[in-house]
Amino acid sequence: MTDRLRQTYRNTLYQIARNLDEEQQKGLQFLCVEHVPRRVKELLDFFYALEENKKTSWINVSFLMECLDEIGRKD
């Protein structure tokens, strides 16, 4: 079951990355500037950085959901 949840989480991150426009990406990066280095440009690398900084995981996506909500996404 956990493998399935992890895969669903990864698939969801991938879909979010594919569907954010440039303005939304910039907004997300701005909101997370304290957690993700500015040198991170690719959105999937951005999500990895959030995971490395313990801001999101397959178990807890609340921080990511809050940020997406702030940029007008309800993913």
TIVEXRO-567161 format. One record per residue: x negated, y, z negated of N, C-alpha, C, CB in turn; residue in three letters; residue number from 0. Coordinates in pm, whole numbers, padded with zeros to 5 digits, always signed. Glycine has a CB too. Layout:
! TIVEXRO-567161
<lummar <X,Y,Z>,<X,Y,Z>,<X,Y,Z>,<X,Y,Z>,"ala",NUM>
...
//
This chain:
! TIVEXRO-567161
<lummar <-00082,-00120,+00000>,<+00000,+00000,+00000>,<-00086,+00127,+00000>,<+00093,+00000,-00120>,"met",0>
<lummar <-00193,+00126,-00080>,<-00278,+00246,-00086>,<-00344,+00274,+00048>,<-00385,+00230,-00193>,"thr",1>
<lummar <-00386,+00171,+00118>,<-00446,+00193,+00249>,<-00347,+00259,+00344>,<-00495,+00062,+00308>,"asp",2>
<lummar <-00224,+00217,+00335>,<-00121,+00275,+00421>,<-00097,+00423,+00387>,<+00011,+00195,+00406>,"arg",3>
<lummar <-00093,+00455,+00258>,<-00076,+00595,+00216>,<-00195,+00681,+00259>,<-00058,+00602,+00063>,"leu",4>
<lummar <-00314,+00627,+00246>,<-00432,+00702,+00289>,<-00428,+00727,+00439>,<-00561,+00625,+00251>,"arg",5>
<lummar <-00386,+00628,+00514>,<-00379,+00645,+00659>,<-00271,+00746,+00697>,<-00352,+00510,+00728>,"gln",6>
<lummar <-00160,+00743,+00629>,<-00054,+00841,+00653>,<-00104,+00982,+00623>,<+00071,+00809,+00568>,"thr",7>
<lummar <-00177,+00997,+00514>,<-00237,+01125,+00477>,<-00331,+01173,+00588>,<-00313,+01112,+00343>,"tyr",8>
<lummar <-00419,+01086,+00634>,<-00513,+01122,+00741>,<-00439,+01159,+00869>,<-00611,+01006,+00769>,"arg",9>
<lummar <-00340,+01082,+00905>,<-00262,+01112,+01025>,<-00192,+01247,+01014>,<-00157,+01001,+01049>,"asn",10>
<lummar <-00142,+01277,+00896>,<-00074,+01404,+00874>,<-00173,+01521,+00887>,<-00007,+01407,+00736>,"thr",11>
<lummar <-00292,+01507,+00827>,<-00393,+01612,+00841>,<-00430,+01634,+00987>,<-00518,+01576,+00759>,"leu",12>
<lummar <-00443,+01526,+01060>,<-00476,+01535,+01202>,<-00366,+01609,+01279>,<-00498,+01394,+01262>,"tyr",13>
<lummar <-00243,+01577,+01252>,<-00131,+01643,+01319>,<-00125,+01792,+01283>,<+00002,+01575,+01282>,"gln",14>
<lummar <-00149,+01823,+01156>,<-00152,+01964,+01115>,<-00262,+02037,+01191>,<-00174,+01976,+00963>,"ile",15>
<lummar <-00379,+01978,+01196>,<-00493,+02041,+01266>,<-00460,+02064,+01413>,<-00619,+01953,+01253>,"ala",16>
<lummar <-00393,+01972,+01476>,<-00359,+01986,+01618>,<-00253,+02093,+01642>,<-00310,+01854,+01673>,"arg",17>
<lummar <-00167,+02117,+01543>,<-00052,+02204,+01564>,<-00065,+02346,+01510>,<+00065,+02142,+01504>,"asn",18>
<lummar <-00173,+02376,+01439>,<-00190,+02512,+01390>,<-00245,+02600,+01502>,<-00285,+02515,+01267>,"leu",19>
<lummar <-00185,+02716,+01520>,<-00240,+02808,+01618>,<-00358,+02884,+01554>,<-00130,+02907,+01671>,"asp",20>
<lummar <-00426,+02964,+01633>,<-00547,+03031,+01587>,<-00519,+03125,+01469>,<-00610,+03110,+01702>,"glu",21>
<lummar <-00409,+03198,+01474>,<-00374,+03290,+01366>,<-00347,+03214,+01236>,<-00251,+03374,+01404>,"glu",22>
<lummar <-00279,+03101,+01247>,<-00250,+03021,+01129>,<-00379,+02962,+01070>,<-00151,+02908,+01163>,"gln",23>
<lummar <-00470,+02921,+01158>,<-00599,+02868,+01112>,<-00676,+02975,+01035>,<-00682,+02818,+01230>,"gln",24>
<lummar <-00678,+03096,+01088>,<-00748,+03204,+01020>,<-00683,+03234,+00885>,<-00748,+03330,+01107>,"lys",25>
<lummar <-00552,+03231,+00879>,<-00482,+03253,+00753>,<-00515,+03146,+00650>,<-00332,+03257,+00777>,"gly",26>
<lummar <-00518,+03022,+00695>,<-00550,+02911,+00606>,<-00694,+02924,+00555>,<-00531,+02777,+00679>,"leu",27>
<lummar <-00785,+02958,+00644>,<-00924,+02975,+00604>,<-00938,+03091,+00505>,<-01014,+02999,+00727>,"gln",28>
<lummar <-00864,+03199,+00526>,<-00869,+03312,+00435>,<-00819,+03273,+00296>,<-00785,+03429,+00491>,"phe",29>
<lummar <-00708,+03199,+00291>,<-00652,+03158,+00163>,<-00745,+03065,+00086>,<-00519,+03090,+00185>,"leu",30>
<lummar <-00830,+02993,+00157>,<-00916,+02893,+00094>,<-01063,+02935,+00090>,<-00904,+02761,+00167>,"cys",31>
<lummar <-01089,+03062,+00108>,<-01227,+03110,+00118>,<-01311,+03074,-00005>,<-01227,+03260,+00138>,"val",32>
<lummar <-01249,+03061,-00120>,<-01322,+03026,-00242>,<-01357,+02877,-00249>,<-01241,+03064,-00363>,"glu",33>
<lummar <-01296,+02797,-00162>,<-01312,+02653,-00169>,<-01381,+02593,-00047>,<-01179,+02588,-00188>,"his",34>
<lummar <-01386,+02669,+00062>,<-01444,+02619,+00186>,<-01545,+02721,+00237>,<-01333,+02592,+00293>,"val",35>
<lummar <-01668,+02677,+00265>,<-01768,+02771,+00317>,<-01724,+02834,+00449>,<-01902,+02701,+00335>,"pro",36>
<lummar <-01759,+02959,+00469>,<-01720,+03029,+00592>,<-01779,+02965,+00717>,<-01764,+03175,+00585>,"arg",37>
<lummar <-01890,+02896,+00702>,<-01954,+02835,+00819>,<-01873,+02719,+00877>,<-02093,+02785,+00781>,"arg",38>
<lummar <-01776,+02669,+00801>,<-01690,+02560,+00849>,<-01590,+02619,+00947>,<-01616,+02488,+00730>,"val",39>
<lummar <-01600,+02579,+01072>,<-01515,+02635,+01177>,<-01408,+02536,+01226>,<-01600,+02678,+01295>,"lys",40>
<lummar <-01443,+02409,+01231>,<-01349,+02308,+01279>,<-01248,+02275,+01170>,<-01423,+02179,+01325>,"glu",41>
<lummar <-01122,+02264,+01206>,<-01017,+02245,+01107>,<-01027,+02111,+01034>,<-00882,+02256,+01174>,"leu",42>
<lummar <-01067,+02006,+01101>,<-01083,+01878,+01032>,<-01197,+01886,+00931>,<-01110,+01764,+01134>,"leu",43>
<lummar <-01304,+01955,+00965>,<-01413,+01978,+00869>,<-01364,+02063,+00752>,<-01533,+02047,+00938>,"asp",44>
<lummar <-01275,+02154,+00780>,<-01213,+02237,+00677>,<-01138,+02148,+00576>,<-01117,+02340,+00741>,"phe",45>
<lummar <-01061,+02053,+00627>,<-00988,+01961,+00539>,<-01084,+01875,+00458>,<-00893,+01872,+00621>,"phe",46>
<lummar <-01194,+01829,+00521>,<-01295,+01752,+00448>,<-01352,+01835,+00333>,<-01408,+01707,+00543>,"tyr",47>
<lummar <-01379,+01962,+00359>,<-01434,+02050,+00256>,<-01336,+02066,+00140>,<-01468,+02189,+00316>,"ala",48>
<lummar <-01207,+02077,+00170>,<-01107,+02084,+00062>,<-01109,+01957,-00022>,<-00966,+02106,+00121>,"leu",49>
<lummar <-01127,+01844,+00044>,<-01135,+01717,-00029>,<-01261,+01713,-00114>,<-01133,+01599,+00069>,"glu",50>
<lummar <-01373,+01753,-00058>,<-01499,+01751,-00133>,<-01493,+01841,-00256>,<-01613,+01794,-00043>,"glu",51>
<lummar <-01418,+01950,-00246>,<-01404,+02042,-00358>,<-01285,+02007,-00447>,<-01388,+02183,-00306>,"asn",52>
<lummar <-01231,+01887,-00426>,<-01122,+01835,-00511>,<-00997,+01922,-00510>,<-01170,+01820,-00653>,"lys",53>
<lummar <-00972,+01990,-00398>,<-00852,+02073,-00386>,<-00736,+01997,-00323>,<-00882,+02198,-00305>,"lys",54>
<lummar <-00767,+01890,-00252>,<-00662,+01808,-00193>,<-00713,+01665,-00182>,<-00620,+01863,-00053>,"thr",55>
<lummar <-00620,+01572,-00175>,<-00653,+01431,-00159>,<-00527,+01359,-00112>,<-00709,+01368,-00292>,"ser",56>
<lummar <-00541,+01233,-00081>,<-00424,+01157,-00039>,<-00326,+01140,-00155>,<-00466,+01020,+00017>,"trp",57>
<lummar <-00373,+01161,-00277>,<-00288,+01149,-00395>,<-00219,+01281,-00429>,<-00371,+01101,-00514>,"ile",58>
<lummar <-00288,+01392,-00406>,<-00235,+01523,-00445>,<-00256,+01624,-00333>,<-00302,+01572,-00575>,"asn",59>
<lummar <-00149,+01661,-00268>,<-00156,+01757,-00157>,<-00092,+01891,-00193>,<-00090,+01700,-00034>,"val",60>
<lummar <-00067,+01914,-00322>,<+00006,+02034,-00362>,<-00066,+02163,-00323>,<+00029,+02033,-00511>,"ser",61>
<lummar <-00198,+02169,-00338>,<-00271,+02291,-00301>,<-00257,+02317,-00151>,<-00421,+02278,-00340>,"phe",62>
<lummar <-00274,+02214,-00072>,<-00262,+02227,+00073>,<-00119,+02268,+00111>,<-00300,+02096,+00143>,"leu",63>
<lummar <-00021,+02211,+00047>,<+00118,+02248,+00075>,<+00145,+02394,+00043>,<+00214,+02158,-00004>,"met",64>
<lummar <+00091,+02442,-00068>,<+00107,+02583,-00104>,<+00045,+02674,+00002>,<+00044,+02611,-00240>,"glu",65>
<lummar <-00075,+02639,+00047>,<-00143,+02719,+00149>,<-00067,+02718,+00281>,<-00286,+02669,+00170>,"cys",66>
<lummar <-00020,+02601,+00321>,<+00057,+02591,+00445>,<+00186,+02672,+00435>,<+00088,+02444,+00477>,"leu",67>
<lummar <+00249,+02668,+00319>,<+00369,+02746,+00297>,<+00340,+02896,+00312>,<+00428,+02716,+00158>,"asp",68>
<lummar <+00227,+02939,+00258>,<+00189,+03082,+00266>,<+00170,+03131,+00410>,<+00060,+03105,+00188>,"glu",69>
<lummar <+00127,+03040,+00498>,<+00107,+03081,+00639>,<+00229,+03051,+00725>,<-00015,+03011,+00699>,"ile",70>
<lummar <+00338,+03011,+00659>,<+00463,+02989,+00731>,<+00481,+02852,+00790>,<+00473,+03086,+00838>,"gly",71>
<lummar <+00402,+02756,+00743>,<+00415,+02617,+00790>,<+00476,+02533,+00680>,<+00278,+02559,+00833>,"arg",72>
<lummar <+00567,+02448,+00716>,<+00633,+02359,+00620>,<+00592,+02214,+00642>,<+00786,+02371,+00629>,"lys",73>
<lummar <+00473,+02194,+00699>,<+00428,+02057,+00728>,<+00427,+01973,+00603>,<+00288,+02059,+00791>,"asp",74>
//
